[in-house]
């Protein structure tokens, strides 16, 4: 049975629900299939199918709070058209296929090809999804055991490189010694699109090892392998009790001077009553892929794996599926198998009658994907920030609105104030209306007297300390249900003009300044038109220098992107080679403000690895 290729999974967070960390009931009606596979069979082009699928995902995002979306390449087996039976039907009805697979899974009648191909052998499948972090720690430990030097990571990598064989690449060692959290780098393009660049060790976690071991030796081999303290030692130790019982049973059953039946027969539980094959009728085997099974395990915080209900995909030409039954913050492990309906010849041992039987056989599982259901997108700052002076009560009211967030997960507002740009912001009030059943632990610890907990949101605040002689700078921020904070909203300088008897507000900074850097977008002249001048610009101002040293120190020399065909291509984000026409150039402009003259410096990067 052919294996499924290019299996991938991605978590999609759509909108907030108070019970999202507890319940994983999802939407059973749309669990599994997410494909317009029938469009392929009707001859529609892939682009049209892709548009249809995107529309399905958009509609689901409005109904389902969160789901894991799968994509994969469909498989097929050439239908043996010599047989006039159910195997040459155009396609089974999806509901029939789904019920057929689900029913026989519960009855234990869905067999793996690894088990069918050899009853006297045990099939083992190993994959270490955390091998990148383990390798990083082992490399650090190896260096620490050789020296106690307090050098940089590069120094330690050089030391380890000298201690290893010449076949080990030094750049790889330096990359592997990065911490596990550094294995993925998120970059944001000018259009706001985010991309995640993978580490050089990303592919190692996808390595999946299949093996079949004779039951007569399986326990002995696993016991020896578990004693080596390798990456799979823990998994092998857990399998030892079962392996010991299988090995003992195989030794009792086997004989050295005879061939056992298990060594040449195929044992399959039929899914229907076998049909006699009339004498003289041409017979044989036939196979047809009818769907897929996505096996699912939940990984608990203790590391224990809990087997979950498998996801059934009832279309052989499907290319996508979803799992709506996931908890927020839950960690899940997925692998996919193709399911084939097979026709086999069977012989009755007592009557020697030839029968035709049907069974379900799955392929070897794909490499598993580990998905942690977390959303890392911070909310935008509050919008429509405005001020109103109450002439009757002589106080200042601040008003704002929720930012437009499809997730609908804004749960806290904070109001800040300061006197000048040289002062830090002071928290005036925090409105906490988080209705999560299990609140996310907070990363900030504001004074309890500043926090007001409420059942519903509030978008106004009256500053009791502001009077007609005051001048303050105000701003806002908000938190979502997962404790991600927004940047600051617009910053306004607010005062009161006694001569005109009205409040005056001036924009000091547009929205988006990070919390640690409130002055990041300050306007140099608050009385000028909005956006006409900024205090922070992309320029360096220095005086009294006649020499400059320019360093070339990128974090990555190259970033590659994997295409649909699995081939990696360099994005050419950093060009070098010295030829301006072929590789481009970098320019730095120098301006002498006293003499009003300038000069451009052309910078070329020579790649010594090539030249």
C-alpha positions in Angstrom: 0.0 0.0 0.0 1.6 3.3 -1.0 2.6 5.7 1.8 1.2 9.2 2.1 3.8 11.9 1.2 4.2 15.6 2.2 2.0 15.3 5.3 1.8 18.6 7.1 -0.3 20.1 9.9 -1.0 23.7 11.0 -3.0 25.1 13.9 -5.6 27.8 13.1 -7.0 29.9 15.9 -10.2 31.6 14.8 -12.1 33.0 17.8 -12.2 32.8 21.6 -14.4 30.6 23.7 -14.3 30.7 27.5 -13.9 26.9 27.7 -11.2 26.6 25.1 -8.6 25.2 27.4 -10.9 22.4 28.7 -13.3 21.3 26.0 -12.2 19.6 22.8 -15.6 18.5 21.5 -15.2 20.6 18.3 -17.7 20.3 15.5 -18.2 16.6 14.7 -20.2 17.3 11.5 -17.1 18.7 9.8 -14.5 16.5 11.5 -12.2 15.0 9.0 -12.7 15.7 5.3 -11.8 19.1 4.0 -11.5 18.6 0.3 -13.3 19.0 -3.0 -11.8 15.8 -4.2 -14.8 15.1 -6.4 -13.8 18.1 -8.4 -10.7 16.3 -9.6 -12.8 13.4 -10.7 -15.0 15.8 -12.7 -12.0 17.2 -14.5 -11.7 20.6 -12.7 -8.3 22.2 -12.6 -6.3 22.4 -9.4 -6.5 26.2 -9.2 -10.3 26.1 -9.1 -10.2 23.4 -6.5 -7.8 25.5 -4.4 -10.1 28.4 -4.5 -13.0 26.2 -3.4 -11.0 24.9 -0.5 -10.0 28.4 0.6 -13.6 29.3 0.6 -14.4 26.3 2.8 -11.7 27.3 5.3 -13.0 30.8 5.5 -16.5 29.6 6.2 -15.3 27.1 8.8 -13.3 29.9 10.5 -16.6 31.6 11.2 -18.2 28.5 12.8 -15.3 26.6 14.4 -13.3 28.4 17.1 -10.0 26.5 16.3 -8.8 23.5 14.3 -5.8 21.8 13.0 -5.6 21.7 9.2 -3.8 18.9 7.4 -2.4 18.8 3.9 -0.9 15.8 2.0 -0.4 14.3 -1.4 -3.1 11.7 -2.3 -2.1 8.2 -3.2 -3.6 5.6 -5.6 -3.2 2.0 -6.6 -3.9 1.0 -10.2 -7.2 -0.8 -10.3 -7.1 -4.4 -11.6 -9.9 -4.1 -14.2 -9.9 -7.8 -15.0 -12.3 -8.5 -12.2 -16.0 -7.7 -12.4 -16.6 -6.8 -8.7 -16.9 -3.9 -6.3 -13.2 -2.9 -6.9 -13.9 -1.5 -10.4 -16.8 0.7 -9.2 -16.1 4.4 -10.0 -16.1 5.4 -6.3 -17.8 4.5 -3.0 -20.2 6.9 -1.4 -18.3 8.9 1.3 -20.7 8.0 4.1 -20.4 4.3 3.3 -16.6 4.5 3.3 -16.5 6.5 6.5 -18.7 4.0 8.3 -16.9 1.0 6.9 -13.5 2.2 8.1 -14.8 3.4 11.5 -16.7 0.2 12.2 -13.9 -2.1 11.3 -11.4 -0.1 13.3 -13.4 -0.8 16.4 -13.6 -4.5 15.5 -9.9 -4.7 15.0 -10.3 -5.6 11.3 -8.1 -2.8 9.9 -4.6 -4.3 9.5 -1.3 -2.5 8.9 0.7 -3.9 6.0 3.6 -4.3 8.4 1.6 -6.8 10.4 0.1 -8.5 7.4 3.4 -9.0 5.6 4.9 -11.0 8.5 2.9 -12.5 11.3 6.1 -13.8 12.9 7.6 -10.3 13.0 7.0 -7.2 15.1 6.7 -3.9 13.3 8.4 -0.9 15.1 8.2 2.8 14.2 10.5 5.4 15.8 10.7 9.1 15.4 12.1 11.7 17.7 10.4 15.1 17.3 12.7 16.7 19.9 16.0 15.6 18.5 17.1 19.1 17.6 16.9 20.2 21.2 18.5 17.0 22.4 21.4 17.4 20.0 21.9 21.0 21.1 22.1 20.0 24.7 24.5 17.1 24.0 26.8 19.4 22.0 26.9 21.9 24.8 27.5 19.1 27.3 30.3 17.8 25.1 32.1 21.1 25.1 31.6 21.6 28.8 33.2 18.3 29.5 36.3 19.2 27.5 36.8 22.7 28.8 35.6 25.2 31.4 36.3 28.2 29.2 33.9 31.1 29.3 34.1 31.9 25.6 31.4 32.7 23.1 29.3 30.1 21.3 31.6 30.5 18.2 34.7 29.8 20.4 33.1 26.7 21.8 32.0 25.5 18.4 35.5 25.9 17.1 36.8 23.8 20.0 34.3 21.1 19.3 35.1 21.2 15.6 38.8 20.6 16.3 37.8 17.6 18.4 35.6 16.0 15.7 36.4 14.4 12.3 37.0 16.6 9.3 33.8 15.3 7.8 31.8 17.3 10.4 31.1 20.8 9.1 32.0 23.6 11.5 29.1 25.8 10.4 26.7 23.0 11.2 28.1 22.6 14.7 27.7 26.4 15.3 24.0 26.2 14.1 23.3 23.1 16.2 24.6 24.7 19.3 22.0 27.3 19.2 19.3 27.0 21.9 16.1 25.2 21.0 14.1 28.4 21.0 16.4 29.9 18.3 15.6 27.1 15.8 12.9 29.2 14.1 13.2 32.8 13.1 10.1 34.8 12.3 10.6 37.6 9.8 8.0 40.3 8.8 8.0 41.6 5.3 7.0 45.2 4.4 3.5 43.9 3.4 3.0 42.6 6.9 3.2 38.9 5.9 5.0 36.7 8.4 7.3 33.9 7.4 9.0 31.4 9.6 12.5 30.3 8.5 13.4 26.8 9.6 16.7 25.7 11.2 19.2 23.4 9.5 18.1 20.7 11.9 14.4 21.0 11.2 14.4 18.0 8.9 16.0 15.7 11.5 12.8 15.6 13.5 11.0 14.3 10.5 13.2 11.2 10.1 10.9 8.2 10.6 12.5 4.7 11.1 10.5 1.6 10.3 11.7 -1.8 11.1 10.5 -5.4 11.5 12.1 -7.7 14.0 11.7 -11.4 14.3 9.6 -12.2 17.4 12.1 -14.7 18.5 14.7 -12.0 19.1 12.6 -8.8 19.5 13.0 -8.6 23.3 16.7 -9.2 23.3 17.3 -6.6 20.6 15.1 -3.9 22.4 16.8 -4.7 25.7 20.2 -4.1 24.2 19.1 -1.0 22.4 17.5 0.5 25.5 20.7 0.1 27.5 22.6 2.4 25.1 20.7 5.5 26.3 20.1 6.6 22.8 17.3 9.0 21.7 14.7 6.1 21.6 15.8 4.4 24.8 12.7 5.5 26.7 10.3 4.3 24.0 12.1 0.9 23.8 12.0 0.5 27.5 8.2 0.9 27.5 7.9 -1.7 24.8 10.0 -4.3 26.6 7.2 -6.0 28.6 5.2 -6.6 25.5 8.3 -7.7 23.6 9.3 -10.2 26.3 5.9 -11.9 26.1 6.0 -12.0 22.3 9.5 -13.5 22.3 8.6 -16.2 24.8 5.5 -17.1 22.8 7.5 -17.3 19.6 10.1 -19.5 21.1 7.6 -21.9 22.4 5.7 -22.1 19.1 8.7 -22.2 16.8 10.7 -25.3 15.7 14.2 -25.1 14.2 13.5 -28.0 11.9 10.3 -26.9 10.3 8.8 -23.9 8.5 6.0 -22.3 10.5 2.7 -21.3 8.9 3.2 -17.7 10.0 6.2 -17.4 7.8 4.3 -17.7 4.5 0.6 -17.1 5.2 -1.2 -13.8 5.3 -3.7 -13.6 8.2 -6.5 -11.0 7.7 -9.8 -10.7 9.4 -12.4 -10.4 6.6 -14.8 -7.4 6.7 -17.5 -9.4 5.1 -18.5 -13.0 4.6 -16.1 -14.7 2.1 -17.7 -15.6 -1.2 -17.0 -19.0 -2.8 -15.1 -18.7 -6.1 -16.7 -21.1 -8.7 -14.5 -23.6 -10.2 -12.8 -22.4 -13.3 -13.4 -18.7 -12.6 -10.4 -16.5 -13.1 -9.4 -15.2 -9.7 -6.7 -13.2 -8.0 -6.2 -10.1 -6.0 -7.3 -6.5 -6.4 -6.6 -3.4 -4.5 -8.2 0.1 -4.2 -7.3 3.0 -2.0 -10.6 4.2 -0.4 -9.5 6.8 2.2 -7.1 7.7 5.0 -6.7 7.4 8.7 -5.0 10.1 10.7 -3.9 8.7 14.0 -4.0 11.2 16.9 -2.4 11.2 20.3 -2.5 13.9 23.0 0.8 14.6 24.7 0.2 15.5 28.3 2.5 17.9 30.2 4.0 14.8 31.9 5.0 13.5 28.5 2.4 10.7 28.6 0.6 10.0 25.3 -3.1 9.4 25.3 -4.6 7.8 22.2 -7.5 9.8 20.8 -10.2 9.0 18.3 -8.7 8.7 14.8 -9.7 11.0 12.0 -11.3 9.3 9.1 -11.0 10.7 5.6 -13.4 9.0 3.2 -12.0 10.2 -0.2 -9.1 8.5 -2.0 -8.3 11.8 -3.8 -8.6 14.0 -0.8 -5.7 16.4 -0.2 -6.7 18.1 3.0 -8.5 17.5 6.3 -9.2 19.2 9.6 -9.4 18.2 13.3 -11.8 20.5 15.2 -11.6 18.5 18.4 -8.6 20.2 20.0 -8.1 22.2 23.2 -6.3 25.5 23.2 -2.8 24.9 24.7 -3.2 21.2 24.0 -0.3 19.3 22.4 -1.1 16.7 19.8 0.8 14.2 17.7 -0.5 13.2 14.2 0.4 10.6 11.6 -1.5 9.5 8.5 -2.0 6.1 6.8 -3.7 5.3 3.5 -6.5 2.7 3.7 -7.0 0.2 0.9 -9.8 -2.3 0.3 -8.2 -5.5 -0.9 -9.5 -8.7 -2.5 -7.6 -11.9 -1.7 -7.9 -15.5 -2.4 -8.5 -17.7 0.7 -8.6 -21.5 1.0 -10.7 -23.4 3.5 -8.3 -25.9 5.3 -11.1 -28.5 5.8 -12.8 -28.4 2.4 -10.0 -26.9 0.2 -12.7 -24.6 -1.2 -11.4 -21.4 -2.8 -13.0 -18.2 -1.5 -12.7 -14.5 -2.4 -12.5 -12.3 0.7 -12.3 -8.6 1.3 -10.2 -6.8 3.9 -8.9 -3.4 4.9 -5.1 -2.9 4.9 -3.3 0.4 5.7 0.1 1.6 4.6 3.0 2.4 7.0 2.4 5.5 9.0 3.9 8.8 7.9 6.4 10.7 10.0 4.3 12.3 12.8 3.6 16.0 13.2 3.5 17.5 16.7 1.2 20.5 17.0 0.9 22.7 20.0 -2.4 24.6 19.8 -1.2 28.1 20.8 -1.8 31.4 19.2 1.1 33.8 19.2 -0.5 36.8 17.5 -0.6 39.9 19.8 -3.7 42.1 19.5 -3.5 45.6 17.9 -3.8 48.6 20.2 -7.2 50.1 21.0 -8.6 52.5 18.4 -10.7 55.7 18.3 -8.8 57.2 21.3 -10.5 60.5 22.2 -10.9 62.9 25.1 -14.0 64.8 26.3 -14.0 67.7 28.9 -17.0 67.6 31.2 -17.8 71.3 31.9 -20.3 70.5 34.7 -18.0 68.2 36.7 -14.7 69.8 35.5 -13.0 66.5 34.7 -11.4 64.7 31.8 -13.0 61.6 30.3 -11.0 59.2 28.1 -12.8 57.1 25.5 -11.8 54.4 23.1 -13.1 51.4 21.2 -12.1 47.7 20.7 -9.6 47.1 17.9 -10.9 45.0 15.1 -9.8 41.5 16.0 -11.5 38.5 14.4 -10.5 36.3 17.4 -12.7 38.5 19.7 -10.3 37.7 22.6 -9.6 41.2 24.0 -9.9 40.7 27.8 -8.1 43.7 29.4 -7.5 47.4 28.9 -4.8 49.5 30.5 -4.7 53.3 30.7 -1.3 55.0 31.0 -0.1 58.5 31.8 3.1 60.5 32.1 4.1 64.1 32.3 7.0 64.4 29.8 8.7 62.2 27.2 11.6 61.8 29.7 9.3 60.0 32.2 8.1 56.4 32.1 4.4 55.7 31.8 2.4 55.1 34.9 -0.5 52.7 35.0 -3.7 54.6 36.0 -6.2 51.7 35.7 -6.6 48.2 34.3 -10.0 46.9 33.4 -10.0 43.1 33.6 -13.1 41.4 32.1 -11.5 38.0 31.3 -14.2 35.3 31.4 -11.8 32.4 30.6 -12.6 29.2 32.6 -8.9 28.7 33.0 -7.1 32.1 32.9 -3.6 32.3 31.4 -1.0 33.1 34.0 0.0 36.8 33.8 3.4 38.0 32.7 2.9 41.4 34.3 2.1 42.1 38.0 0.5 45.5 38.3 -0.5 46.9 41.7 -3.8 45.3 42.8 -5.2 48.7 43.7 -5.0 49.6 40.0 -7.0 46.6 38.8 -10.7 46.6 38.5 -12.3 43.2 37.7 -15.6 43.3 36.0 -18.0 41.0 34.1 -18.2 43.1 31.0 -15.8 45.5 29.2 -15.6 49.3 29.8 -14.2 51.7 27.3 -14.2 55.0 29.3 -12.1 56.4 32.1 -12.2 59.6 34.1 -8.9 61.0 35.4 -9.7 62.5 38.8 -6.2 64.2 39.0 -6.5 66.2 35.7 -7.5 69.8 36.1 -7.3 73.0 34.0 -3.6 73.5 34.9 -2.5 70.0 34.0 -0.5 68.7 31.1 -0.3 65.0 30.6 0.6 62.4 28.0 -2.0 59.6 27.7 -2.0 56.3 25.9 -3.7 52.9 26.0 -3.0 49.2 25.4 -4.9 46.0 25.6 -4.4 42.3 26.4 -5.9 39.2 24.8 -7.1 36.1 26.6 -3.6 34.5 26.2 -1.8 37.4 28.0 -0.4 38.9 24.8 -0.2 42.6 25.0 -0.6 45.2 22.3 1.8 48.0 21.6 0.8 51.5 22.8 -2.0 53.3 21.0 -1.7 56.9 19.9 0.0 59.1 22.5 -1.7 62.5 23.0 -0.5 65.5 24.9 -3.6 66.8 26.7 -4.0 70.2 28.4 -6.6 72.9 29.0 -6.6 76.4 27.5 -8.1 78.7 30.1 -8.2 81.7 27.7 -10.3 79.7 25.1 -11.9 77.6 27.8 -11.5 74.4 25.9 -9.4 71.2 26.1 -6.4 70.9 23.8 -5.0 67.6 22.5 -2.0 67.1 20.3 -0.7 63.9 18.7 2.7 63.1 20.2 3.2 59.6 18.7 1.2 57.4 16.3 0.1 53.9 17.5 2.5 51.1 17.5 5.3 52.1 19.9 6.5 49.0 21.8 6.0 49.0 25.6 9.7 49.1 26.4 10.2 52.0 24.0 7.4 54.5 24.3 9.3 57.2 22.4 10.1 55.0 19.4 7.7 56.9 17.1 7.7 60.4 18.7 7.0 63.3 16.4 9.6 66.0 16.5 7.1 68.8 16.2 3.7 68.0 17.7 2.3 71.2 16.2 3.1 70.2 12.6 0.8 68.2 10.4 0.4 64.6 11.3 3.0 62.4 9.8 5.1 65.3 8.5 8.1 64.8 10.8 9.3 62.1 13.1 11.9 62.2 15.8 13.3 58.8 15.0 14.5 58.4 11.4 16.7 55.9 9.6 19.9 58.0 9.9 23.0 58.3 12.0 24.1 61.8 13.2 27.8 62.1 14.4 30.3 64.9 14.7 34.1 65.1 14.9 34.9 61.9 13.2 37.1 61.2 10.1 37.2 57.4 10.1 34.5 54.7 10.0 34.8 50.9 10.3 32.1 48.9 8.7 31.3 45.4 9.9 29.6 42.6 8.1 27.8 40.4 10.7 24.5 38.8 9.6 22.7 36.3 11.7 22.2 34.0 8.7 24.2 33.9 5.5 21.3 32.3 3.5 17.7 31.5 4.0 16.1 28.8 1.9 12.5 28.1 1.1 11.0 24.6 0.4 8.8 24.5 -2.7 5.8 22.3 -3.4 8.1 19.9 -5.2 10.3 19.5 -2.0 13.3 21.3 -3.6 14.8 24.0 -1.5 15.8 27.3 -3.2 17.8 30.3 -1.8 15.7 33.4 -1.3 18.8 35.6 -2.1 18.1 38.0 0.7 21.8 38.6 1.1 23.6 39.1 -2.2 27.4 39.1 -2.6 30.2 38.3 -5.0 31.5 41.8 -5.9 29.8 42.1 -9.3 27.3 45.0 -9.1 25.5 44.0 -12.3 25.0 40.4 -11.2 24.8 40.5 -7.4 23.7 44.1 -6.7 25.3 46.6 -4.3 24.6 48.5 -1.1 24.9 52.2 -0.7 25.5 54.5 2.3 25.0 58.2 1.9 27.2 60.7 3.8 26.0 64.3 4.2 28.1 67.2 5.6 25.4 69.5 7.0 27.8 72.4 7.5 29.0 72.5 3.9 25.8 71.1 2.4 27.7 68.4 0.4 27.2 64.7 0.2 28.8 61.5 -1.1 27.6 58.0 -1.7 29.7 55.0 -0.6 29.2 51.8 -2.7 29.5 48.7 -0.7 30.1 45.3 -2.2 30.3 41.9 -0.4 32.9 39.5 -1.6 31.9 35.9 -0.9 35.2 34.2 0.0 33.6 30.8 -0.1 33.2 31.2 -3.9 36.2 33.4 -4.9 
